[in-house]
Amino acid sequence: MRLRDGDGGEVTAPPQHLVFAYYITGHGFGHATRALEVVRHLVAAGHDVHVVTAAPEFVFTTEISSTCLHIRRVLLDCGAVQADALTVDRLASLEKYHQTAVVPRESILKTEVDWLNSIKADLVVSDVVPVACRAATDAGIRSVCVTNFSWDFIYAEYVVVAGHHHRSIVWQIAEDYSHCEFLLRLPGYCPMPAFRDVIDVPLVVRRLHKSRSEVRKELGIADDVKVVIFNFGGQPAGWELKKDWLPDGWLCLVCGASDTQDLPPNFIKLAKDAYTPDVMAASDCMLGKIGYGTVSEALAYKLPFVFVRRDYFNEEPFLRNMLEHYQCGIEMIRRDLLTGHWKPYLLRAITLQPCYDGPINGGEVAAHILQDTAVGKKYISGKLSGARRLRDAIVLGYQLQRAPGRDVGIPDWYSLSEKETGVRPTHASHDMNGTAESSFEDFEILHGDMQGLADTMFFLKSLSGLAVSDPRSPEKQIRERAAASVLFDWEEEIYVARAPGRLDVMGGIADYSGSLVLQMPIREACHVAVQRSDPIRQKQWKHTQARQLANGGAVPVLQIVSFGSELSNRAPTFDMDLSDFMDGDKPISYDKAKEYFSLDPSQKWAAYVAGTVFVLMTELGVRFTDSMSILVSSSVPEGKGVSSSASVEVASMSAIAAAYGLNIAPRDLALLCQKVENRVVGAPCGVMDQMASACGEANKLLAMVCQPAEVKELVNIPTHIRFWGLDSGIRHSVGGTDYGSVRVGTYMGRKMIKCAASDLLSESLPSCVAMQSGDTNPEEYEEHGVDLLKSETSMEYLCNLPPHRYEAVYAKDIPEVITGDAFLEKYGDHNDAVTQVDPKRSYCVKAPTRHPIYENFRVEAFQSLLTAAKTDGQLSALGELMYQCHYSYNACGLGSDGTDRLVNLVQEIQHRKTSRGGGPSLFGAKITGGGSGGSVCVIGKNSLRSSEEIFEIQRRYKAATGYLPIVFEGSSPGAGTFGYLKIRRRSAPTVV
């Protein structure tokens, strides 16, 4: 028997009996079901196949009844740990893999080598278990992988978020894969640089057993009834499904429902062993999450697929592209899934015309290539060396491969609704990054001044490019631009605000303890454009209008597009009815608003933007009766510790305030934006980020006392001093557990000090009574310091406690660590409105308590030194204060390998002997903001030599880590200084 392989060559099934060891990853059933097709063909050819899997045996035995099939239940990797059906827990995934495959690695390898030798395996096949490839090599057996993704790619971006101490996991996986002979690559594949040779094979798809009419007859469903199959891998068994979620006359077939789950009459519970391909082919569309199995079978059987984004599983974008390319997929917003707004998506799905016509015999083709390989055929080209493979597999190399515009085609779901009559014809070209040939002069500036800011000019150019683009053009666009091109009515007024990020020069996490802080607004900023419109006249996306019609008429709608989503695996758009923020005639609670945005992690970013609307409603009583369209474009990189979130909040609220005529002072606006982050987003940050973004001025340090937000002055940066920010490449988040636990520890320490002061005051009271009766002299009364103890008993801000007082009276009684339950039992609440004490956790207390007390002292000294004589001694003293701050962060547990490496590089350059002679140019560095990664701030002379040394640090850091740090240099005005622009597109001249 002859077949064509993936490269078009002929292969012949070998006559001899072979033994295959087929390893299947522990992530979901999809890998098992596609491996099943390959295994079925190998068994049919008379070979023994030993399947090593954690999947249930029935997945294989119901399809293959043969003594040649052997099942060995073993878990050798864990895949991605899912918090629920749609969300991957990235940190838990790395930790579980560590426990499953790293800790017992040596024993796993020994066991697998012994087992492979015992079954006399001719070939090891892996889908896509890393250690199987290394075990095969140790056993002297060839190995082949069959997959569309590899775990080094999937885990790489988890490491970027979780911290580089997990980096060795990715390197180990890549090294394991490098032992593989070659890769049989399936369609919809991700970048997989760890493999040295690749053979592409067709889709692997399970065959059908029954016809559409046979399946419907068994289920008692008439041929003309519309049917949707609800397929989420069996995980959402607890979701409550309701009758009115389906269009009239439709039925829904539910996979994986629990035995106890009650379903409405128009929902049918499928048997646990129902053969999904047959049911899919008998349905009119499918609602589910993207995975290789669901995508391949939807394409093969031309089944429209309504999919819900699965967060943080990096295989998904590539499969989604394939679905949309073959007109087979529509994305449903998760909020609409959970609230039952299904009808417009299902009705849209059945109008699709899936057009995949490629081969679907990948299982058969793969089986024949595996047989040829097992008998010695060479497929290796040797074109890439092992060193090249592993160099390409550097963790951050994956991040660099993520580029905008990788989507195939424009999903028309983001185009205009049916009520729109047309779009302005294209008369100017634009590129994929939004740089239009048309100028910002296409807009008439009705209010405000660009202040010569190049980024604002670029933003207006980008808007001009959107104004002339046609979403129905066959020209390929990225999804976010397709959505943004129909966001605004270009004949009406648009309001634009700008807010910069900030570089934390001194103060950092001491802000929530009331410290003096020094913050510099950076050059990078966020721009937000807002347009308000009558709900009846607002341009709407198709699914937004469908929801309006379903709800019985036009209501105010909020539509948001965020540029940059394609780089950060989040949804590019968000929309909601503004009535969702209301409970009767009052706004919903902050807890309910936070819950509203947490339903869909891919759209949680919208809380930073839409949350500003909610806070204005709640705190100022504003009622938004108009609809609102918002475009967000930020050059402040996320996760770098330079306040990307604060810049988005401040720019959004500034633009909305301008559009609605709200006069909010910059300081008040910053405090409102802090509420967005604390109460709606749920990140326990202080207020310095928002204050710096709103109240800062270019080339000045904002000096403010965070009690709660008193701007002391704007400090001119001396002309001989310069500050830089250097990004470590390790993602930082103030919503992370490290930042939150340190804040909890700080507030625990404050409570302990207040209680200790109260106890000392009680002991001192008898002395007070004695003095009042004349038995004690005033000097003795002052020694007891009753007034001082009274102030410490009611102390609101920890920074008001001087270092000498802390060391003399309280330091000895503050524990290094305390458990949550022990603290709660002895002290009760820690009195922080934005964090909670977890009884099961242990908290570091002494270092977080000490840090703000000493940091406030350091910041005051730093500010005073800025006005000292311009000497190297001045710079050395300023640098020393920054180093002390850095090491105090580390003591709190907020350091990181990357930021420590950057600070050490600054120290090396500062103290090295140079042939140039003269003193150093760089004098100090510290971690910034919330810590645990992000950026460091560097102080040095304002000179060419110091700039050269910053570039040297960049190069040396890249040589050591593979990552080239971003350099933040320069400054720009805060939102208050910028104000706002009111713009309107100029009318095109009439052609006679």
DRENDOSE-53808 format. One record per residue (C-alpha): x, y, z; residue in one letter. Coordinates in steps of 0.001 Angstrom, whole numbers, plus 500000, padded with zeros to 6 digits. Layout:
! residues N
XYZA...
***
This chain:
! residues 992
500000500000500000M501379503439499009R500510506890500321L501749510425499834R503484511885502863D503335515527503981G506091516493501487D504512514709498568G506894511721498556G505760508098498480E506055505883501557V505423502187501838T504162500430504931A506919498077506138P506003494399506342P507644493564509678Q506017493824513085H507048496941515039L506687498161518604V505813501817519251F505844503643522576A503374506532522199Y503585509171524971Y500651511581525329I500757514762527393T498560515108530466G496783518205529155H493153517506528261G491514514932525999F492393516700522734G495877515191522587H494524511723523310A491823511942520637T494231513040517909R496854510489518973A494067507920518797L493832508373515019E497557507756514528V497499504792516922V494477503309515128R496358503213511816H499481501731513416L497450498985515086V495541498339511860A498906497720510175A499591494950512715G501988496782515044H502027496849518826D501417500303520296V502019501019523979H500176504225524866V501547506105527888V498842508505529027T496854509905531929A493654509902529838A490951507294530626P491306503973528805E487860504211527201F489100507038524947V491171504399523139F489367501111523773T486008502295522425T487683502955519076E490358500251519008I489599496669519949S492869494821519557S495417492939521604T498044495090519888C496912498108521933L498457498427525397H497526501234527821I499921502352530541R498436505002532853R501254507375533805V501416511179534164L504806512506533043L503838516139532485D500894518249533549C500183520571530654G498508523817531684A496658523969534993V493247525537534456Q491591527614537164A488347527045535278D487256525971531807A488576529178530248L491458530384532418T494960528974532769V496743529510536091D500228530320534818R502110530151538099L500314526951539151A501164525418535759S504873526054536260L504811524856539850E502896521684538992K505259520903536117Y508146521397538521H506634518885540943Q505531516455538231T508508516433535889A511467518287537414V511717517064541016V511403513344540121P513273513701536815R516078511251537523E513717508502538676S511420509173535688I514289508790533248L515478505555534856K511966504102534921T511229505044531298E514563503748529967V514026500422531744D510447500206530463W511358501071526864L514015498365526893N511589495871528421S509024496296525607I511799496402522981K510429499600521458A511437500395517882D510358504039518025L509201506534520641V506417508910519609V505632511933521761S502585514208521769D504220516179523230V505851514874526460V509343516436526749P511052513801528907V510031511021526491A512504512333523908C515390512317526389R514431508874527719A514427507531524151A517948508833523582T519164507301526857D517632503997525783A519245504202522331G515917504552520517I514882507145517932R512010509496518759S509541511649516816V507105514321518043C503617514852516624V502063518176517603T500964521686516714N502668523293519749F505393522524522257S505495523152525984W508605525323525850D506613527838523781F503534527626526003I505485527978529262Y507872530660527982A505433533516528433E504329532130531790Y507949532520532882V507985536128531699V505087536795534066V505969534478536944A509656535360537167G512855534041535680H513556531710538575H511280529354536578H513349529845533442R515268526587533849S512015524695533253I511789526067529705V515436525407528994W515077521822530215Q512020521219528037I513764522687524978A516793520509525638E514574517418525939D512881518178522616Y516259518678520949S516830514910521264H513847514324518979C514603513053515451E512098515389513804F508690516955514253L505490515969512465L503898519399512509R500123519737512461L498231522691510937P497554525666513199G501059525348514634Y502940527694516988C506633528607516699P508626525555517843M512328526388517483P513569523532519689A513051521021516846F515762520662514235R513657519308511373D509985519530510477V507613517567508254I504154519072507780D501222516659507782V497499517251507149P494858517726509825L494448514762512136V490697514263512418V488627511451513902R486450509625511359R482654509656511435L480677506551512422H477120507728511780K475378510085509420S473735513347510448R470267511846510092S471197508751512128E472482510831515033V469458513125515010R467099510160514856K468762508567517911E468465511863519808L464889512443518681G465689515661516826I463985516566513563A466171517380510559D464915520980510345D465647521897514001V468665524130514587K471157522510516945V474198523918518765V476661521626520535I477987523061523810F481523521705524128N483921522937526815F485808519724527520G483517518663530337G484816521319532733Q481893523749533062P479567521204534673A478421523722537272G477345526477534857W473663527276535055E472079527185531600L468753528868530900K466004528292528342K465903531837526977D469596531779526074W468779529980522800L466903531379519797P463333530140519545D463107526590518251G466789525781518837W468183522874520831L471534522670522627C473456519410523074L475597519641526234V478870517716526481C480281516838529894G477264517791532021A477301516238535483S474713513646536452D473170516036538969T472996519044536667Q469444520093535774D468970521398532253L466125523393530663P463858521504528204P465663522939525149N469025521596526410F469878517907525983I472481516165528139K474756513951526045L475978510629527395A479478510607528866K480693508288526095D478950510143523266A481155510160520175Y481702513892519717T482626513949515969P479287512348515043D477382514847517195V479345517778515768M478609516707512196A474910516469513109A474829520014514551S474469523415512919D477148525171514986C479300524677518067M479842526845521146L483038526098523042G486700526853523664K489474526552521144I491662523474521181G493274521460518409Y490597518753518490G487606521100518335T489182523303515659V490322520462513398S486967518704513521E485009521942513068A487056522642509937L486792519087508659A483009518920509057Y482479522594508071K480811523351511394L480614527065512345P482395527508515671F481422530188518200V484457530269520486F485190531929523809V488752533066524427R490784530876526763R493149533083528685D496894532547528799Y496969529426526620F499335530570523910N498326527941521367E494971529635520908E495793532640518662P497277530387515986F494274528065515903L491935531049515969R493680532479512919N493071529237511053M489373529214512008L488857532783510848E490873532274507669H488509529482506615Y485431531507507663Q484586529010510369C484820531008513594G483228533837515578I484541535028518936E481977535383521748M482712537763524603I482974535803527826R480589538110529616R477951537304526977D478587533584527471L478074533759531224L475072536072531098T473320534109528366G473533536625525527H473973533840522972W471346534515520330K473137537046518079P476274534887517995Y474381531694517107L472292533424514463L475458534971513003R477240531604513052A474732529823510814I475297532469508120T478994531546507866L480215529439504978Q483222527395506208P485517526749503280C488285524400504462Y488934521893501689D492374520578502649G493177516937503435P492054515489506770I493981512217506688N496840513380508903G496501510332511162G497073507961508266E499946509992506795V501646510320510199A501324506579510861A503110505716507616H505936508188508268I506354506698511752L506510503173510297Q509183504218507786D511169505937510532T510969502872512801A512625500721510136V515443503195509551G514379505709506916K516200509019507439K514195512200507442Y516829514399509106I518184517297507052S520782518417509595G520179522009508574K520137523399512133L522659522703514856S521776521942518456G523331525215519578A521114527130517155R518013525306518407R518655526156522025L519641529715521267R516332530206519490D514542528705522470A515621531456524882I512610532423526937V512407536009525799L513011534937522217G509424533788522172Y508234537156523336Q510068538801520462L508352536471517982Q504973537904518962R504276540560516379A501202542616515604P499198541691512550G499507537937512790R495737537542512475D494493536325509122V491754538561507749G489288540901509422I486532539247511486P483453541079510207D481928540819513683W483915543977514425Y482528545852511449S479541548178511493L476033547088512338S473334546859509683E471965550315510517K475099551958509085E474741553073505482T478392553074504557G481919554152505343V483907557009503852R485875555686500836P489577555217501249T491618558116499850H494916557637501708A496979554597502435S498121553516505892H500343550809507257D499738548125509867M501119550205512716N498783553130512223G501218555590510601T499093557282507973A500269559348505068E497506561780505945S498580564381508501S497305565409511925F496353568591510073E493337566641508789D491886567529512194F490844570981513287E491925571628516888I488981573415518497L490549573564521970H493931572905523492G497534572743522323D499702569777521352M502589571530523131Q505021570269520528G504711566666521761L505712564244518990A503686561370520424D500506563456520404T501149564380516794M501614560690516004F498359559815517789F496425562306515672L498044560849512562K496866557425513687S493315558748514118L493490560251510652S494514556870509265G491505555258510927L489186557902509541A489987556941505958V490194553148506322S487419550872505169D486771547822507378P485256546037504405R488415546376502378S490089543058501527P493359544578502742E494524542676505813K494283544605509086Q494853543654512652I491686543110514632R491982546164516841E492325548552513883R489324546996512177A487272547650515303A488679551166515822A488045552235512224S484283552214512874V484395553521516435L483892557249515837F481661559531513822D484405561589512200W482073564531511562E481574565034515312E483840566324518078E486394564021519727I488190564759523013Y491804563672523484V493744563516526761A497309562461527472R498879561126530677A502488559946531100P503925557037533016G506303557814535863R509759556885537071L509849556276540823D513022558112541834V512491557705545595M509599556655547818G508143553621546073G506045551351548248I506260553761551178A503474555809549564D500642553893551234Y502407554484554570S502336558255554100G505900558870552949S507333561765551031L507937560510547479V509803561912544472L508370560982541070Q509348561984537535M506818561839534681P508463559993531792I508371560655528054R506157557631527324E502443558341527722A498920557086527132C496515558871524797H492760558399525084V490170559659522584A486527559930523698V483385560729521774Q479910560991523235R476836560422521096S473111559885521185D472409556162521757P470273556076518618I472997557619516441R476057555874517892Q478018553672515526K477856550154516913Q479508546834516269W477156544121515089K477005542181518335H476470545416520304T473477546298518168Q472141542740518443A472239543026522226R470423546364522011Q467668544850519889L467353541891522234A466969544279525178N464190546202523483G465750549440522292G468634551880522321A470314552467525672V473641554229526407P476501551952525385V480205552102526182L482509550796523408Q486286550657523943I489164549679521664V492624549205523163S495607549255520829F498345546774521672G496124543801522485S497793541591519882E501046541867521852L499580540896525199S497058538115524507N494016540107525548R490817541009523770A491113544192521676P487594545430522367T485162545857525218F481555546959525191D478798547175527770M475464548812528424D476047551622530912L472887550478532674S474926547461533854D476538549870536328F473162550749537856M470976549034540433D467718550921540097G468523554602540438D471860554037542229K475221552680541059P476033549085541957I478558548469544736S482321548496544198Y482399544762544959D479866544072542211K481760546278539763A484987544415540526K483204541098540033E481739542354536732Y485184542939535225F486738539792536700S484328537529534776L486585537638531720D490346537917532339P490969538688528651S488856541838529107Q489843542716532677K492004545483531217W488749547354530540A488361547928534296A491123550569534081Y489114552480531453V485436551733532114A486209551818535838G486771555565535544T483163555928534316V481916553903537282F483935555916539830V482596559187538396L479077557802538757M479699556604542308T481806559413543773E480527562476541892L476995561339541088G477479561767537312V474774560104535191R475786559233531654F472738559372529401T474822559500526201D476720556633524659S480498556763524718M483207555515522342S486777555333523645I490095554569521940L493124553844524147V496664553975522760S499571553776525196S503319553801524685S503887553129528404V504904549450528392P502968547119530667E504629545308533547G507769547458533586K507112549272536872G506549552672535230V502813552991535967S501188551931532730S497909551398534591S497909554861536215A498560556544532870S495579554714531335V493318555646534261E494346559301534337V494146559751530545A490754558012530421S489199560040533224M490692563284531861S489224562666528400A485820561656529784I485756564697532074A486522566956529096A483848565356526932A481197565790529634Y482261569218530864G483402568025534306L485883570363535973N488052568119538165I491310569424539640A494362567225538866P494830566204542516R491175565216542875D491309563351539575L494330561373540812A492483560372543990L489482559245541935L491775557208539681C493304555537542736Q489792554373543617K489558552829540152V492695550793540807E491911549923544442N488175549304544306R487359548319540700V490565546683539442V491468545341542881G495154546348542976A496227547672546429P498416550536545173C499076553865546842G498310557172545150V501753558322543994M501437556819540495D498197558613539696Q499452561854541283M502654561813539223A500695561125536023S498108563840536736A500115566563538528C503682566127537282G505588568516535073E508316567832532543A511893567713533870N510771568124537462K510361565767540391L506922565787541954L507510565937545715A504401564847547538M503471563582550980V501029560705550631C498797561677553582Q496779561150551457P498091563278548557A499641566640549381E501893568067546668V504740569820548502K506497571254545497E507815570576542017L511570570113542382V513758571173539475N516215568458538508I519663570088538651P521143570422535183T524195568310536068H522004565340537205I520135562881535030R517845559946535750F517281556839533625W514966553870533921G516211550417532891L513711547608532375D514702544192533748S512368542252531433G510653540668534439I506996541547534533R505795543516537540H502244543962538784S500952545843541821V498131543316541807G500636540508542388G500741538518545614T504200539747546649D503226543423546619Y499963542704548413G501546540530551116S504211543169551840V501486545780552180R499617543493554581V502834543020556595G503319546790556770T499824547368558100Y500285544510560570M503409546262561866G501541549544562213R498810547813564216K501397546165566470M503116549520567118I499804551212567903K498885548419570320C502311548556571968A501966552348572313A498543551870573876S499983549412576408D502817551817577293L500316554641577648L498227552577580071S501336551900582142E502159555614582152S498759556862583291L499400556337587048P502406558634586703S500167561266585125C497719561105588031V500553561368590525A501952564434588778M498563566129588738Q498274565598592532S501680567180593067G503590563959593877D505672564001590657T507697566773589082N507153567845585405P510521566465584290E509467562953585317E506197563394583409Y508075564325580238E510264561234580553E507160559077580217H506248560977576984G502509560598577423V501682563033574624D504062561195572318L502510557838573217L499042559255572628K500031560329569098S501544556896568413E498436555158569696T496339556963567061S499045556970564362M497488556896560884E500671556834558790Y503672554704559691L506052557215558106C505240559706560881N507210557514563301L510871558699563342P513561556003562896P515150556732566300H511803556327568056R511081553071566206Y514473551593567141E514342552733570773A510818551660571654V509210549262569171Y511702547429566933A512494544690569454K508840543609569666D508068543398565929I508359539750564790P510193538813561606E507216536695560467V503709535998561740I500917533764560481T497645535336559497G495607533410562049D498032534294564889A497824537979563993F494032537980563741L493685536176567054E495894538688568913K495270541966567099Y492057541602565105G491912543483561810D495008545179560335H492823548180559358N493646548377555651D490636548935553405A492183547429550245V493830544210551482T492781541245553592Q494715539013555985V494705535382554878D494677533212558043P496518530422556215K499466532551555056R502629533627556792S503563537292556463Y506930538986556738C506372541887559170V509645543364560455K511199544355557120A507948545778555624P507403547775558846T510942549131558941R511057550048555229H508646553035555112P509971554484558394I513512554649557009Y512434555359553426E510670558567554444N513890559651556159F515908558733553023R513565560658550693V513718563785552862E517519563568552837A517507562982549066F515393566084548408Q517632568215550604S520769566951548876L519432567951545449L520085571573546358T523590570924547720A526803571939545977A527334570340542567K530075567853543475T530765564160543099D530207563957546838G526656565174546352Q526029562538543666L527643559811545757S525377560621548693A522283560600546459L523367557281544958G523992555778548398E520415556613549451L519131554848546332M521230551747547045Y519879551656550621Q516343551822549290C517074548966546860H518371546646549547Y515441547504551789S513101546354548987Y515011543084548856N514660542640552612A510883542988552186C510904540219549566G510271542532546608L513576542095544803G514275540055541686S517270538541539928D516926540944537011G516754544164539005T519610543002541262D521720542293538183R521101545798536804L521937547460540125V525117545367540394N526138546431536871L525742550092537876V527919549459540943Q530601547703538884E530798550578536417I530730553170539199Q533699551661541062H535833550280538264R539227551703537411K539244553232533927T542043554301531613S540188557589531021R540840558751534536G538456560992536427G535583560013538676G532514557910537962P529576559011535818S526916556732537349L526354556926541101F523412554822542209G520400552680541311A517299551206542912K514318549048542059I511198551119541414T507482551118542133G505974547901543429G509135545832542977G509301542104542173S510691542890538741G509968545896536589G512561548634536217S515389550242538140V516067553964538398C519672555062537813V521207558409538802I524265559848537083G525888562878535578K524173564548532660N526985563738530270S527792561784527127L529945559364529113R527090558391531427S524856557721528403S527555555484526944E527715553579530243E523933553109530254I524213551569526778F527047549358528065E524773548112530852I522143547316528223Q524605545235526220R526014543402529239R522545542602530566Y521520541185527191K524682539098526996A523876537588530397A520106537132530038T519184537306526363G517011540362527003Y517847543909525884L516495546335528520P514277549211527505I515820552555528503V513459555218529814F514953558665529449E513411562056529108G510316563572530678S506967565044529627S504072566991531171P501415565426533352G497749565304532366A496913568485534290G499492570505532407T498524568999529045F494806569632529518G492819568245526616Y492317568613522872L488918568985521274K489231568011517613I487024567495514598R487935566190511197R488124568859508516R485565568552505740S486994567226502498A487055569879499757P484308569593497193T485548568464493785V483922570415490951V
***
